[in-house]
């Protein structure tokens, strides 16, 4: 499973709110947005920030790598 950047960042309200929620530099979140996916090593942090913010990440935020 891959955590898709664009729909996930949108759930946070955009790049800056996402960066604020996780304590990441805006440039880091912007790079995720440009790449289209959140790096595997950051997925747990992003999921925790979403949980802490009571954000529901639906199926649109995930992609199967089995294509």
N, C-alpha and C positions, 0 to 999 in steps of 0.2 A: 504494500500500500504506500502510496505517495501522498503527502499533504500538499495540495495545490495552493499556491501562494495567492492568486488573485481573489478567489472567493473567500479564502480564510481572512485575508487582510480586510476585505470588504465587511466581513462580520464584525471586525473590531472598529469599523467606522473610517477606515482609511489608513494610509501609511503612518502618519504621525501618531494617531491614537493607538495603533498597534505597537509602535515603537515604545510609546509611553507605558503601555500596559505590561510589556515584558522587560522594560529597562534596556532595550537594545538601541544602538544608534540608528537614526533615521536612515542613514546610508546603507545600513545592513538590511533593513526591511525593504528599502528600495531595490536593492540587488536581488532579493528574493522575488519581488514583484516582476522584475525584468527577466529573471530566469524562469519564472512560471511555477517553480516548486520551492518548498522550504527544505533546506538540507536536512537529511536524516538525523544528524547530530543535534539539531535544534528542535526537532518535532516534539519531544517531551516537554521542553520549555514552553513552546507555543500552546500545546494542549493544556498545560498547567495554567498559563495566563488566561486562556479562554475559560477554563473552569472557574478560576478565581474571579473573573468578570461576569460569571453566569451567562456566558455565551454558548449557544448550542451550535456546534459545527455539524452540519448535516452531510448527507452523502455527496452533495455537490462540492464539498471541500476535499474529497478523497478520490484518488484514481488508482485503479488496479494496474500493477506493472505487468500483468499477464496478457499482453496484446500481441 
